Amino acid sequence: MRNLALLGTEPPEDLEQIGFRKITNGKAGEGLKTLLQAAKGYESRGYMLEAARIYRYIGMFMLNRTGSLEKSRPPLLKSAYLYIRLISDEIEKEEVNLDRLEDFCMNVLEIFSTLNDTRNLHKYAREFAQMYEDLGDAYYNAEDIPTSIRVYEASLRHYRVIKDEEGIRSISEKLVTLYGKMAEERLEKNDHVGAADIFFRVAFFIKDLFGYDLHFMEMMDTAGKNYEKASKLSYAEGDLDRTTELLVKAQYAYLLGRNFSRAKLLGLNVSRMLYQVVTAYKSIGELEVAAKKLMELSKALIALGKFENAVDVYKSVLEISTNLEHKVEVRKSILEYLAASKSDAGILGVIEGVDFYIKKGRYKEALELIENTFSRHLDDVAGIRKLLYRAEGVAKE
């Protein structure tokens, strides 16, 4: 048995393992003390990322266990400021690792949000927005358009946090211009799917400029037409999988563009096709692929407003496989239906947040964001949410 008093001489990697093992075995107090030693050890050796990660874990564990912001504040603040150091170091590198930078910034803002520290949340969101804007300008001047777009999008997310209308408008205009050039290039190459993806994305930036108005709807309608054109090409090639996938995308583009008649027509057609495709896959035992196509069918039915049928199909998906990704996917479709039916730009903003979490593989956070939004729109979603919970075996009203 190792003497706890001697642990300070051990490498932080060993201390970390010991600490987590103690917590797993129900010795939370001892485990947290050991993790604190590990964090200090990492920090003293210059391993700031490992130290920041453990300090955050300690703070969140204490918050979840005690519910006390005051008790969890010191380790969480320590973590936040270590991440800020990491951001400063990363931005000075000749080649910036954008994935790492993005994760560092997210951690900082999430910690201040958890602590209800609005002052620091806004302070650093603004700093990050301006940092990303400058970085985007640098990539643009170097003619690296794809990277400049990615960085400008990060800047936009941070300007949205602080609701800086001038910053939001400036970055949105840049993104509309850059994406517009890319869409033209896709169309010149007859890449209708690539163009449709861009038009769909650009519509959300147009939303920042004009709200949920005719400009947004026209861009979504353009996306729908390109998805539909691509689906016809796939159908002519006999690729039903690709055809149905593109038709559902077209259906949602038309839905968000409030071209309800076109969305309904496509929804009815693709639903019939999907029933046939699912039956074919089930007959040969390809259950995972069948589940994927069932999700498409559920989404198509949601866009048609056939919620009970959609949830019945969704339940069939859960009988094959259950994961957070499915829960997020079906709920995101409900959000899109709700945004279209109410012409609600605020819900479109939530959808963007959900997409960002999905891109990062953070389905738990995406689900929480959607559920919080549902709670603010209970009059509109109470019925279908109850159906979802029942299908998922969750005892909620």
C-alpha positions as CSV (number, residue, x, y, z in Angstrom):
1,M,0.0,0.0,0.0
2,R,1.4,3.4,-1.0
3,N,1.6,6.1,1.7
4,L,-0.4,9.1,0.6
5,A,2.2,11.4,2.1
6,L,4.7,10.1,-0.3
7,L,2.6,10.7,-3.4
8,G,4.0,14.2,-4.0
9,T,7.2,12.6,-5.2
10,E,5.5,10.5,-7.9
11,P,5.0,11.6,-11.5
12,P,1.8,13.4,-12.2
13,E,0.7,10.7,-14.6
14,D,0.7,8.2,-11.8
15,L,-1.0,10.5,-9.4
16,E,-3.7,11.1,-12.0
17,Q,-4.4,7.4,-12.3
18,I,-4.4,6.9,-8.6
19,G,-6.8,9.9,-8.1
20,F,-9.3,8.6,-10.6
21,R,-9.1,5.1,-9.2
22,K,-9.9,6.4,-5.7
23,I,-12.9,8.3,-7.0
24,T,-14.1,5.3,-8.9
25,N,-13.8,3.3,-5.6
26,G,-15.9,5.7,-3.7
27,K,-13.1,7.7,-2.0
28,A,-13.9,11.0,-3.5
29,G,-12.1,13.2,-1.0
30,E,-8.9,11.3,-1.2
31,G,-9.2,11.1,-5.0
32,L,-9.7,14.8,-5.4
33,K,-6.7,15.6,-3.2
34,T,-4.5,13.3,-5.3
35,L,-5.8,14.8,-8.5
36,L,-5.0,18.2,-7.2
37,Q,-1.4,17.0,-6.6
38,A,-1.3,15.7,-10.1
39,A,-2.5,19.0,-11.5
40,K,0.1,20.9,-9.6
41,G,2.7,18.4,-10.7
42,Y,1.7,18.8,-14.4
43,E,1.8,22.6,-14.0
44,S,5.3,22.6,-12.4
45,R,6.6,20.5,-15.3
46,G,5.1,22.9,-17.9
47,Y,2.3,20.5,-19.0
48,M,-0.4,23.2,-18.9
49,L,-3.0,21.4,-21.0
50,E,-3.0,18.4,-18.6
51,A,-3.1,20.7,-15.6
52,A,-6.0,22.7,-17.1
53,R,-7.9,19.6,-17.8
54,I,-7.6,18.2,-14.3
55,Y,-8.4,21.5,-12.6
56,R,-11.6,21.7,-14.6
57,Y,-12.5,18.1,-13.7
58,I,-12.0,18.8,-10.0
59,G,-14.1,22.0,-10.2
60,M,-17.0,20.3,-12.1
61,F,-16.9,17.3,-9.8
62,M,-17.2,19.5,-6.8
63,L,-20.0,21.6,-8.4
64,N,-21.9,18.4,-9.3
65,R,-21.4,16.9,-5.9
66,T,-22.1,20.0,-3.7
67,G,-24.0,22.4,-5.9
68,S,-21.7,25.2,-4.6
69,L,-20.2,27.6,-7.1
70,E,-18.0,29.1,-4.4
71,K,-16.4,25.7,-3.6
72,S,-15.8,24.9,-7.2
73,R,-14.7,28.4,-8.3
74,P,-11.0,28.2,-7.4
75,P,-10.1,25.1,-9.5
76,L,-12.4,26.2,-12.3
77,L,-10.8,29.7,-12.4
78,K,-7.3,28.1,-12.3
79,S,-8.3,26.0,-15.3
80,A,-9.7,28.9,-17.2
81,Y,-6.5,31.0,-16.8
82,L,-4.3,28.0,-17.8
83,Y,-6.4,27.7,-21.0
84,I,-6.0,31.4,-21.6
85,R,-2.2,30.9,-21.4
86,L,-2.5,28.0,-23.8
87,I,-4.4,30.3,-26.2
88,S,-1.7,32.9,-26.0
89,D,1.0,30.4,-26.7
90,E,-0.9,28.8,-29.6
91,I,-1.7,32.1,-31.4
92,E,2.0,33.0,-31.4
93,K,3.0,29.8,-33.3
94,E,3.9,30.1,-36.9
95,E,1.3,27.4,-37.8
96,V,-1.7,27.7,-35.5
97,N,-3.6,24.5,-34.7
98,L,-7.1,25.6,-35.1
99,D,-8.7,22.6,-33.5
100,R,-6.6,23.1,-30.3
101,L,-7.3,26.8,-30.3
102,E,-11.0,26.2,-30.7
103,D,-11.1,23.8,-27.8
104,F,-9.1,26.1,-25.6
105,C,-11.5,29.0,-26.3
106,M,-14.5,26.8,-25.7
107,N,-13.2,25.7,-22.3
108,V,-12.6,29.2,-21.2
109,L,-16.1,30.5,-22.1
110,E,-17.8,27.4,-20.8
111,I,-16.1,27.8,-17.4
112,F,-17.0,31.4,-17.0
113,S,-20.6,30.5,-18.1
114,T,-20.7,27.8,-15.5
115,L,-19.6,30.3,-12.8
116,N,-22.2,32.8,-14.0
117,D,-19.2,35.2,-14.5
118,T,-20.8,37.4,-17.1
119,R,-18.1,40.0,-16.9
120,N,-15.3,37.6,-17.8
121,L,-17.5,35.7,-20.2
122,H,-18.1,38.8,-22.3
123,K,-14.5,40.1,-21.9
124,Y,-12.9,37.0,-23.3
125,A,-15.7,36.3,-25.9
126,R,-14.9,39.8,-27.3
127,E,-11.1,39.1,-27.2
128,F,-11.6,35.8,-28.9
129,A,-13.9,37.3,-31.6
130,Q,-11.3,40.0,-32.4
131,M,-8.5,37.5,-32.3
132,Y,-10.2,35.2,-34.8
133,E,-11.2,38.2,-37.0
134,D,-7.5,39.2,-37.2
135,L,-6.5,35.7,-37.9
136,G,-9.1,35.4,-40.6
137,D,-7.9,38.5,-42.2
138,A,-4.3,37.0,-42.2
139,Y,-5.5,33.8,-43.9
140,Y,-7.5,35.8,-46.4
141,N,-4.5,38.0,-47.3
142,A,-2.5,34.8,-47.8
143,E,-5.3,33.6,-50.2
144,D,-6.2,30.6,-48.0
145,I,-9.9,31.1,-48.4
146,P,-11.2,27.8,-46.8
147,T,-9.2,28.5,-43.7
148,S,-10.2,32.1,-43.5
149,I,-13.8,31.0,-43.8
150,R,-13.4,28.6,-40.9
151,V,-11.7,31.3,-38.7
152,Y,-14.3,34.0,-39.6
153,E,-17.0,31.5,-38.5
154,A,-15.3,31.2,-35.2
155,S,-15.1,35.0,-34.9
156,L,-18.8,35.2,-35.6
157,R,-19.7,32.6,-32.9
158,H,-17.9,34.8,-30.4
159,Y,-19.5,38.0,-31.5
160,R,-22.8,36.3,-31.1
161,V,-22.0,35.5,-27.5
162,I,-21.7,39.2,-26.7
163,K,-24.5,40.2,-29.2
164,D,-22.1,42.6,-30.9
165,E,-24.3,43.6,-33.8
166,E,-21.6,45.5,-35.6
167,G,-19.2,42.6,-35.3
168,I,-21.9,40.1,-36.4
169,R,-22.8,42.1,-39.4
170,S,-19.2,42.7,-40.5
171,I,-18.2,39.0,-40.3
172,S,-21.5,37.8,-41.8
173,E,-20.9,40.1,-44.8
174,K,-17.4,38.7,-45.3
175,L,-18.7,35.1,-45.1
176,V,-21.5,35.7,-47.5
177,T,-19.0,37.1,-50.1
178,L,-16.5,34.3,-49.6
179,Y,-19.1,31.5,-49.7
180,G,-20.7,33.1,-52.7
181,K,-17.5,32.8,-54.7
182,M,-17.2,29.1,-53.6
183,A,-20.8,28.4,-54.7
184,E,-20.1,29.9,-58.1
185,E,-17.1,27.6,-58.5
186,R,-19.2,24.5,-57.5
187,L,-21.9,25.4,-60.0
188,E,-19.3,25.8,-62.8
189,K,-18.2,22.3,-62.1
190,N,-21.8,21.0,-62.0
191,D,-21.3,20.1,-58.3
192,H,-24.9,20.8,-57.3
193,V,-24.6,19.1,-53.9
194,G,-21.5,21.2,-53.0
195,A,-23.3,24.3,-54.1
196,A,-26.5,23.4,-52.2
197,D,-24.5,22.8,-49.0
198,I,-23.0,26.3,-49.4
199,F,-26.3,28.0,-50.1
200,F,-27.8,26.3,-47.1
201,R,-24.9,27.5,-44.9
202,V,-25.0,31.0,-46.4
203,A,-28.7,31.4,-45.6
204,F,-27.8,31.4,-41.9
205,F,-25.3,34.2,-42.4
206,I,-28.0,36.1,-44.3
207,K,-30.2,35.5,-41.3
208,D,-27.7,37.5,-39.2
209,L,-28.0,40.4,-41.7
210,F,-31.7,40.5,-42.4
211,G,-33.4,38.1,-40.0
212,Y,-35.8,35.4,-41.1
213,D,-37.0,37.3,-44.1
214,L,-37.3,37.0,-47.9
215,H,-33.5,37.0,-48.4
216,F,-33.0,34.0,-46.1
217,M,-36.0,32.2,-47.6
218,E,-34.7,32.7,-51.2
219,M,-31.3,31.4,-50.3
220,M,-32.9,28.3,-48.7
221,D,-35.0,27.8,-51.8
222,T,-31.9,28.0,-54.0
223,A,-30.3,25.3,-51.8
224,G,-33.5,23.2,-52.2
225,K,-33.4,23.4,-56.0
226,N,-29.8,22.3,-56.1
227,Y,-30.3,19.4,-53.8
228,E,-33.3,18.4,-55.8
229,K,-31.4,18.7,-59.1
230,A,-28.6,16.5,-57.6
231,S,-31.2,13.9,-56.4
232,K,-32.5,13.6,-60.0
233,L,-29.0,12.8,-61.2
234,S,-28.6,10.2,-58.5
235,Y,-32.0,8.6,-59.3
236,A,-31.0,8.4,-63.0
237,E,-27.9,6.6,-62.0
238,G,-30.0,4.1,-59.9
239,D,-28.5,5.2,-56.6
240,L,-31.6,5.2,-54.4
241,D,-29.6,5.7,-51.2
242,R,-28.1,8.9,-52.4
243,T,-31.4,10.0,-53.9
244,T,-33.4,9.7,-50.7
245,E,-30.6,11.4,-48.7
246,L,-30.6,14.4,-51.1
247,L,-34.4,14.6,-51.3
248,V,-34.7,14.9,-47.5
249,K,-32.0,17.6,-47.6
250,A,-34.0,19.4,-50.3
251,Q,-37.2,18.9,-48.3
252,Y,-35.7,20.7,-45.3
253,A,-34.2,23.5,-47.4
254,Y,-37.6,24.2,-48.8
255,L,-39.2,23.9,-45.4
256,L,-36.9,26.5,-43.9
257,G,-37.4,28.6,-47.0
258,R,-41.1,28.3,-46.2
259,N,-41.9,26.8,-49.6
260,F,-44.3,24.5,-47.9
261,S,-46.0,23.2,-51.0
262,R,-42.7,22.0,-52.5
263,A,-41.5,20.6,-49.1
264,K,-44.7,18.6,-48.8
265,L,-44.6,17.2,-52.3
266,L,-41.0,16.1,-51.8
267,G,-41.7,14.7,-48.4
268,L,-44.5,12.5,-49.6
269,N,-42.4,11.2,-52.5
270,V,-39.3,10.5,-50.5
271,S,-41.4,8.8,-47.7
272,R,-42.7,6.3,-50.2
273,M,-39.2,5.6,-51.5
274,L,-37.8,5.2,-48.1
275,Y,-40.4,2.7,-47.0
276,Q,-39.2,0.6,-50.0
277,V,-35.5,1.1,-49.3
278,V,-35.9,0.2,-45.6
279,T,-37.8,-3.0,-46.5
280,A,-35.1,-4.0,-49.0
281,Y,-32.3,-3.5,-46.4
282,K,-34.1,-5.4,-43.7
283,S,-34.8,-8.3,-46.0
284,I,-31.0,-8.8,-46.5
285,G,-30.1,-8.3,-42.9
286,E,-28.5,-4.9,-43.3
287,L,-30.0,-3.5,-40.1
288,E,-27.6,-0.7,-39.4
289,V,-28.1,0.8,-42.9
290,A,-31.9,0.2,-42.4
291,A,-31.7,2.3,-39.2
292,K,-30.0,5.1,-41.1
293,K,-32.7,5.2,-43.7
294,L,-35.4,4.9,-41.0
295,M,-33.9,8.1,-39.5
296,E,-34.3,9.8,-42.9
297,L,-37.9,8.6,-43.0
298,S,-38.6,9.9,-39.5
299,K,-37.1,13.3,-40.5
300,A,-39.2,13.4,-43.7
301,L,-42.3,12.7,-41.7
302,I,-41.5,15.4,-39.1
303,A,-41.1,17.9,-41.9
304,L,-44.6,16.9,-43.1
305,G,-45.9,17.5,-39.5
306,K,-46.8,13.8,-39.1
307,F,-45.3,13.6,-35.7
308,E,-47.0,10.4,-34.4
309,N,-45.9,8.5,-37.6
310,A,-42.4,10.0,-37.3
311,V,-42.0,8.9,-33.7
312,D,-43.2,5.4,-34.5
313,V,-40.5,5.2,-37.2
314,Y,-38.0,6.6,-34.7
315,K,-38.9,3.9,-32.2
316,S,-38.0,1.4,-34.9
317,V,-34.6,3.0,-35.1
318,L,-34.1,2.6,-31.4
319,E,-35.0,-1.1,-31.6
320,I,-31.9,-1.5,-33.9
321,S,-29.5,0.9,-32.2
322,T,-29.7,3.5,-29.4
323,N,-27.3,6.4,-29.1
324,L,-27.2,10.1,-28.4
325,E,-26.7,10.9,-32.0
326,H,-30.1,9.5,-32.9
327,K,-31.7,11.6,-30.1
328,V,-30.1,14.7,-31.3
329,E,-30.9,14.1,-34.9
330,V,-34.6,13.6,-34.4
331,R,-34.9,16.6,-32.1
332,K,-32.9,18.9,-34.5
333,S,-35.5,18.1,-37.2
334,I,-38.2,19.2,-34.8
335,L,-36.4,22.4,-34.2
336,E,-36.1,23.0,-37.9
337,Y,-39.9,22.4,-38.3
338,L,-40.5,24.8,-35.4
339,A,-38.2,27.5,-36.8
340,A,-40.0,27.3,-40.2
341,S,-43.5,27.3,-38.8
342,K,-42.8,30.4,-36.6
343,S,-40.3,32.2,-38.9
344,D,-38.1,32.3,-35.8
345,A,-34.5,33.5,-36.3
346,G,-33.7,32.7,-32.6
347,I,-34.4,29.1,-33.2
348,L,-32.2,29.2,-36.3
349,G,-29.4,30.4,-34.0
350,V,-30.0,27.4,-31.7
351,I,-29.8,25.1,-34.7
352,E,-26.4,26.6,-35.5
353,G,-25.3,25.9,-32.0
354,V,-26.5,22.3,-32.2
355,D,-24.6,21.8,-35.5
356,F,-21.4,23.1,-33.9
357,Y,-21.7,20.7,-31.1
358,I,-22.4,17.8,-33.5
359,K,-19.4,18.8,-35.5
360,K,-17.3,18.5,-32.3
361,G,-18.9,15.2,-31.4
362,R,-20.4,16.7,-28.3
363,Y,-23.9,15.2,-28.5
364,K,-24.6,15.6,-24.8
365,E,-24.2,19.3,-25.0
366,A,-26.3,19.4,-28.3
367,L,-29.1,17.5,-26.6
368,E,-29.1,19.8,-23.6
369,L,-29.2,22.9,-25.9
370,I,-32.2,21.4,-27.7
371,E,-34.1,20.4,-24.6
372,N,-33.6,23.8,-23.1
373,T,-35.0,25.3,-26.3
374,F,-38.0,22.9,-26.1
375,S,-38.7,24.1,-22.6
376,R,-39.0,27.6,-23.8
377,H,-41.5,26.6,-26.5
378,L,-43.6,24.1,-24.6
379,D,-46.8,25.2,-26.1
380,D,-45.5,24.1,-29.5
381,V,-43.6,21.0,-28.7
382,A,-45.1,19.4,-25.6
383,G,-47.1,16.8,-27.6
384,I,-44.2,15.5,-29.7
385,R,-41.7,15.7,-26.8
386,K,-44.0,13.5,-24.8
387,L,-44.1,11.0,-27.7
388,L,-40.3,11.1,-27.9
389,Y,-39.9,10.4,-24.2
390,R,-42.3,7.5,-24.4
391,A,-40.5,6.0,-27.4
392,E,-37.2,6.4,-25.5
393,G,-38.6,4.9,-22.3
394,V,-38.1,8.1,-20.4
395,A,-40.6,8.7,-17.6
396,K,-41.2,12.4,-18.1
397,E,-44.4,14.4,-18.7
